């Protein structure tokens, strides 16, 4: 992308004709200021100061405020001769988000450049790497998602329609996951299943670090006898739930 495209404005802006000493209302400082001069940027702009102060600054009004709302950060910096920090401050004062019309256009143009395409291909290839996926799976396995992530996923899924092929894939994945029966985020190993078949439930719970309820549920799934001679209220309740 050439500089002429990078700094291209979406609209036409003109320097306002105001006399020195005139009073203007600045939207950034939210007060009236006295015009004390003009900037030396590509688009000259009135500089104002507060009453009783000698510090001058850009008067945010008119075409400059319109440019802040629709032009990219880089374009405003180039044509008005200010820093990115100042433009960001103006955006916050006007309630402009990080992605307005000019910024969106600039990002779209950047996405067409060779360096961006090469970087995206590299990222996609790394995302599909089996070793990387295994490491990420080990890091996040058993950890609940934060509440704000759960809420974002819920909002994204609400009202979304998927194809029949996608529904079939989701159903197959859910059936496969249901067969593994993962209590508390831990898969029962073959060694633990052997303990279930050969040891009393309290001993299995101590050696595996699981709850006694989990052990009895696993026994029922493996068709192992319950092992309890007396059926108290809690035992009967657990049996009904299993």
C-alpha positions in Angstrom: 0.0 0.0 0.0 1.4 3.4 -1.0 1.3 6.4 1.3 -1.3 8.1 -0.9 -3.7 5.2 -0.2 -2.7 4.9 3.5 -3.4 8.5 4.2 -6.4 9.0 1.8 -9.3 10.8 3.4 -12.9 9.6 2.8 -14.3 13.1 2.6 -13.2 16.7 2.0 -12.2 19.0 4.9 -11.5 22.7 4.9 -9.7 25.1 7.3 -12.4 27.2 9.0 -12.0 31.0 8.7 -12.0 32.4 12.2 -10.3 35.5 13.5 -7.7 35.6 16.2 -9.4 36.3 19.5 -12.6 34.7 18.5 -14.3 32.4 21.0 -15.0 28.8 20.0 -16.4 25.8 21.8 -13.9 22.8 22.0 -15.6 19.4 22.1 -12.4 17.8 23.6 -12.0 20.2 26.5 -15.8 20.8 26.8 -15.4 24.5 27.3 -15.0 27.8 25.4 -11.5 28.7 24.2 -10.0 31.8 22.6 -8.4 31.4 19.1 -4.7 32.2 19.5 -3.3 31.0 16.2 -3.2 28.3 13.5 -1.4 25.0 13.2 1.2 24.3 10.5 -0.2 20.9 9.3 -1.3 20.0 5.8 -4.7 21.2 6.9 -4.1 24.2 9.1 -6.4 24.3 12.1 -7.3 26.9 14.8 -5.4 26.7 18.0 -7.1 27.9 21.2 -6.4 28.6 24.8 -8.5 28.8 27.9 -9.2 32.1 29.4 -6.3 33.0 31.7 -4.0 30.3 30.3 -1.2 30.5 27.8 -1.2 26.9 26.7 -2.5 26.5 23.2 -4.1 23.4 21.6 -6.2 22.2 18.7 -9.8 23.3 18.9 -11.9 20.2 18.3 -15.0 21.3 16.3 -16.5 21.3 12.8 -14.7 19.4 10.2 -12.0 18.1 12.6 -14.6 16.5 14.8 -16.2 15.0 11.7 -12.9 13.6 10.6 -12.3 12.1 14.0 -15.6 10.2 13.8 -15.0 8.7 10.3 -11.3 8.8 9.4 -8.5 6.5 10.4 -6.0 7.4 13.1 -3.1 7.5 10.6 -5.0 9.8 8.2 -5.8 12.4 10.9 -2.2 12.3 12.1 -0.9 12.9 8.6 -3.2 15.7 7.5 -3.5 17.7 10.8 0.0 17.1 12.0 -0.8 15.5 15.4 0.4 12.4 17.2 -1.6 9.1 17.5 -1.9 9.7 21.2 -3.7 12.9 20.6 -6.1 11.4 18.1 -6.9 8.5 20.5 -7.7 11.1 23.2 -10.0 12.9 20.8 -11.8 9.7 19.9 -12.4 8.9 23.5 -13.8 12.5 24.1 -16.2 12.0 21.2 -17.2 8.4 22.1 -15.7 7.0 18.9 -14.7 3.3 19.0 -11.5 1.7 17.9 -12.9 0.7 14.5 -14.7 3.4 12.6 -15.2 3.6 8.8 -11.7 4.8 7.9 -10.0 2.3 10.2 -12.1 -0.5 8.7 -11.1 0.5 5.2 -7.4 0.6 6.2 -7.5 -2.8 7.8 -9.2 -4.2 4.7 -6.5 -2.9 2.4 -3.8 -4.2 4.7 -5.3 -7.6 4.6 -4.7 -7.7 0.8 -1.0 -7.1 1.1 1.6 -10.0 0.6 3.1 -9.7 4.1 -0.4 -10.0 5.7 -1.4 -13.0 3.5 1.9 -14.8 4.3 1.4 -14.2 8.0 -2.1 -15.4 8.0 -1.1 -18.6 6.2 1.6 -19.2 8.7 -0.8 -18.7 11.6 -3.3 -21.1 10.1 -0.7 -23.8 9.5 0.5 -23.4 13.1 -3.0 -23.6 14.5 -3.5 -27.0 12.8 -0.3 -28.4 14.2 -1.1 -31.6 16.2 1.7 -31.0 18.7 0.5 -27.5 19.4 -3.1 -28.7 19.8 -1.9 -31.4 22.3 -0.1 -28.9 24.4 -3.1 -26.5 24.5 -5.4 -29.4 25.4 -3.2 -30.3 28.3 -3.2 -26.7 29.6 -6.9 -26.2 29.4 -8.3 -29.7 30.2 -10.4 -29.7 33.3 -10.4 -25.9 33.7 -13.8 -24.2 33.6 -14.3 -21.3 31.2 -14.5 -17.8 32.8 -18.1 -16.5 33.2 -17.6 -13.7 30.6 -16.4 -16.3 28.0 -19.4 -18.5 28.7 -21.7 -15.5 28.3 -20.0 -14.4 25.0 -20.4 -18.0 23.6 -24.1 -18.0 24.7 -24.7 -14.7 22.9 -22.9 -15.8 19.8 -24.9 -19.1 19.6 -28.3 -17.6 20.4 -30.4 -17.6 17.2 -27.7 -19.0 15.0 -28.8 -21.5 12.4 -26.5 -24.3 11.3 -26.7 -26.7 8.4 -27.8 -30.3 8.6 -24.2 -31.4 8.1 -23.0 -29.3 11.0 -25.8 -30.7 13.3 -24.8 -34.2 12.4 -21.2 -33.6 13.3 -22.2 -32.0 16.6 -24.4 -34.9 17.4 -21.7 -37.4 16.7 -19.2 -35.5 18.8 -21.6 -35.4 21.7 -22.4 -39.1 21.5 -18.7 -39.9 21.5 -18.1 -37.6 24.5 -20.9 -39.2 26.4 -19.4 -42.6 26.1 -16.2 -41.5 27.9 -18.0 -40.4 31.1 -15.6 -37.8 32.5 -16.5 -37.1 36.2 -15.0 -33.8 37.5 -12.9 -33.4 34.3 -10.9 -36.7 34.9 -11.1 -39.8 32.7 -11.1 -43.1 34.4 -8.0 -45.1 33.6 -7.7 -48.8 33.1 -5.7 -49.1 36.4 -8.5 -47.3 38.3 -11.1 -49.6 36.7 -9.2 -52.6 37.9 -9.2 -51.1 41.4 -13.0 -50.7 41.1 -13.4 -54.4 40.3 -11.0 -55.7 43.1 -11.1 -53.2 46.0 -13.7 -51.8 48.3 -15.2 -48.5 47.4 -13.7 -46.4 50.3 -10.2 -47.7 49.5 -10.6 -46.9 45.8 -11.7 -43.4 46.7 -8.6 -42.8 48.9 -6.2 -44.2 46.4 -7.7 -42.4 43.4 -8.5 -39.1 45.1 -12.1 -39.3 44.0 -15.4 -39.0 45.9 -17.1 -42.1 47.2 -20.2 -41.1 45.1 -18.0 -41.2 42.0 -16.7 -44.6 42.8 -20.2 -46.1 43.2 -21.3 -44.5 40.0 -18.4 -46.0 38.2 -19.2 -49.4 39.7 -22.7 -49.2 38.3 -21.4 -48.3 34.9 -19.0 -51.2 34.9 -21.7 -53.6 36.1 -19.7 -54.3 39.3 -21.8 -55.4 42.4 -22.5 -52.5 44.7 -20.7 -54.0 47.6 -22.8 -52.5 50.3 -24.6 -54.8 52.7 -26.8 -52.2 54.3 -28.9 -49.8 52.3 -29.3 -46.6 54.4 -31.2 -43.5 53.2 -28.2 -42.1 51.5 -27.3 -45.3 49.8 -30.8 -45.8 48.5 -30.8 -42.2 47.2 -27.5 -42.8 45.4 -28.8 -46.0 43.9 -32.0 -44.2 42.6 -29.8 -41.5 41.1 -27.5 -44.0 39.4 
